[in-house]
């Protein structure tokens, strides 16, 4: 069965950096999507970044140039490097996955979810 476990969240001052990690197990597929999503209180869950089996990536405009999504060589860990953090980045961050030949940044397109890790950016 598929398991996703996030870690690395915490509190940081504006302009600082954090790296989130997502341990992945059970996702055995020739085609898959993995992504990072976030949800702030009172707001809908939004896509942050995604990566496809081939390693191709895509970022939301709000984080482009500041965040980087990557995988380790074994492809059992997903990372999100977050630089130049802003207060508006404050949210619960989730990693997600789906076995698919096509990736989106819509939450409805993902089947498996972690429980989330909180990121708080102060001014």
Secondary structure, DSSP 8 states (H G I E B T S, - for coil): --EEEEE--EEEETT--EEEEEEEES---SS-EEEEEEE-TTS--EEEEEEETTS-EEE-TTTTTTEEEEE-TTS-EEEEEE-S--GGG-EEEEEEEE--SS--S-GGG--EE---EEEEEE-
